[in-house]
Amino acid sequence: MSNNNYCLLKPVVKMKSLIPVIIFSILLFSCSKQDSQDISEGNSRISFRLTDAPALYDRVEIDLVGAVAIVDDSAIDLEVNAGIYNLLDFVNGKDTIIVDQEIPAGKLSQIRLILGDNNSVVVNNVANAMKTPSAQQSGLKLNIHEDFVPGIAYEYLIDFDAARSIVKTGNGKFILKPVIKVAAKSVSGLVVGVVLPAKAEPLIYAISAGLDSVSTKPDAVSGRYMFKGLSAGTYKLSFIPVEPYRDSTLTGIVVKTGVVTKIDTLKFK
């Protein structure tokens, strides 16, 4: 898996034949560099955001210790932002990200949230422990059933309904029986193409209407390139090859959410 390097480019930085508005504008814009090795990796990006509906408690704390994704019947341990979360911090449109990483593309059938022992509800300033035996064993199972396309990012909003998830027993104890809704959406598009000859080794920029820029380099042998995680919109592709090849620009590249946009092969002169 490749590493992305993020940077801020100031307009005083000179780049060979880069669009003049970028050189002379007084604005700053952000860019990221994508490694061409990503072209051969069948990965998608997945993120989970945790939110909650209002509940009549002081606090509702869950001890999140892990998460698992089931892709093509294989269990993948996710890099979760573990910790104790007060669900009532994430009401009225607020949320927090608990997972954001790449996983192999394929059929995502289920995600599981695994809770630890430190779950509690605070009522009238008194903390009460809550038991969640099923969640502590195999995890809270959330069925998804979605095909992941390589290079596309997917976001899941996990709506943890605290008001309906807490049961008070006859002896005054509290049990956590989570009621969770999952809303899913693809949140980015993918652009792929080829440049020839590969020895032209161009630096390629995808530039949005708002001057946000993402850069990549093509594969040194095949000339293939890829832009992952692009927001929907219209882009300009700027190709800056080594000498003696001439710069080239493609305009009107439309990126749609959840769609792979294929660019015709570009041949340098």
Phi, psi and omega in degrees: 000136185272165177256139175264136178251121184257143182210165170247126180258129176268149185295346180280349178288128183267130177231140185304115173057021176290152188309130185304323183298333179285325182288319190260349181295149178273000181276157168259147173221156185262152177218156174225148181255128181250132181285134182294345178296338179300338182303322186270356182265128180272062183248150169240161178255137182231139176222145176243133173242132184261130176221176185207156171266152181302149178214151184273061175227163175287314178210149171228108187251128176244143182260094182273119183244344182190170176207147182225140173247136177258108182240121182051044177068011176251137180273126180243118176289129182262154180273088187272145172281083186292153178156179177263121184248131171274109185301331183286355172284347189237051178250169176056047175090353179279153176206173175218145183273131181245342176215138174203101184198172175266141174225161178300138176292156181153199180273108176274112183263331187199147167238150182229130174259128183252125182256150176269203186268347189264059177257137183207160173234135180255120180235124181052043177068014178248123180277132179235125179293148177236140179261140177221069186302320182292322181292330182284340182269279184264352179098162174284117188268121180241112183283135184243298181058070179219139177275124179269126177269133179304135177088352180262142178262139181235139182237137179237127176263114182263107184265104184266107183277091184298321184299323182267351186268348184253126180243128177261125182278172181295335180264016174085006178274161179242139178236137178263111175241086192303132170248113188230136172248144180238123175251127185240149174202149169278140189238010180206169175240175185227137176240130179227150179192185181222140172242143179224143353286154181298333182291352175292337173044055184285149165272127187245130178246133168256117188242122181278173179298332179271010179070016168287135186233137174236136182242155177207167173238142179285165175298135187293338182259309186271339184080006180285146177221163183210140169242117180256157171068027179279136174290154179300141180156186180253132186237160170245133176257123180249123183250122181239094183275172174284162177290147011265013183287150185264148178299156179214153181223137173243133181243165176070031178278111185268123178252129179244145180298129177078010185240141174268116179265119182260127181261138176300150180302131178258124180252121181281149178257000000 
